[in-house]
C-alpha cells in the first residue's frame, strides 16, 4: 500500500474518533465553548500538552487517564479554536449540531490537506520522530500562538494563529498514529 494513502487513511480514522468525542461532548454540553476567548482555548490546549510532557518525563501518572485522550483533546480544542477564529465573538453562542459538525469537518479537512502537502515535501519525516518530540513541537507551536495573541494577532513575517493550530492538529494526529499503528 502506498505510504501516502496509508497516512491519509490513518489520519481519517484518528479524526473520526476525535469527531465522535467532539459530537458526544457537544450533545452533553452544547456549544458552551463558544463563550471562550481564543486565548483561553490556547491555555486549555497548553494544559493538555504540558500534562503529556509531564507524564513522558516522569514515566508515571496519578490520574487514571493516559495521554491518548489528551491528544484527542488537543485536536478537538484546536478545531474549536479555529471555529472561534472564524466566527465573530458576538455571533450566536448556541451552534446547532449540524453547523458544529460542518465546521469541524471543514477544519479537519483543511488540516488533512495541509498534512498531505507537507508529507509530500518532507517525505513523512514525522514517522521517524520520537513521540516526545511531537509533544515538544506542539508546546512550541502553543508558545508561538501565545506570543501572537500577546501581539494582538500581528506578525511581521510568520504564519498566523490559524496556521499554528492546523499544525498542532497534524502533530497530535501523528502522535496518535504512532501510538496506534506503529510498534513501540
Buried (B, 14 or more C-beta within 10 A) or exposed (E): EEEEEEBBEBBEBBBEBBBEBBBEBBEEEBBEBBEBEBBBBBBBBBBBBBBBBEBBEEEEEEEEEEBBEBBBBBBBBBBBBBBBBEBEEEEEEEBEEEBBBEBBEBBBEBBBEBBBEBBEEEEBEBBEBEBEEBBBBBBBBBEBBBEBBEEEEEEEEEEBBBBBBBBBBBBBBBBBBBBEBEEE
